[in-house]
Amino acid sequence: MYELTKHEELILISIWKLKDNAYGVTLKKDFVSTTGKQINYGSLCKTLYKLVKKGYISSDESDPVSQQGGRRKVMYTLTKEGQNALRHQYKIQKTAWESISDLIIEIK
């Protein structure tokens, strides 16, 4: 079954949002923008490694950047399994939040 940590879920969402521009730097920026919290590259890389291992994302190297000494970027893409995991996570959270709709009304 699909099991995601909160970090994994947020990284999968970022990869989906960023489409063809999902690599370390942009993923870190999107994570910070979404959560307001910092994530270090070690934690990000560990999470990406786990997601690749679970089959939720695939990685591929880009062509080298055109500037001198340009490096390749490791680009990430959601797999069908990753999309299914996100959908599953969404359904669970939607059900959970709908069960306490009175709290949501109080917050507004």
Secondary structure as UniProt FT lines:
FT   HELIX           6..18
FT   HELIX           19..21
FT   HELIX           24..35
FT   HELIX           41..54
FT   STRAND          57..61
FT   TURN            68..69
FT   STRAND          74..78
FT   HELIX           80..98
FT   TURN            99..100
FT   HELIX           101..107
//
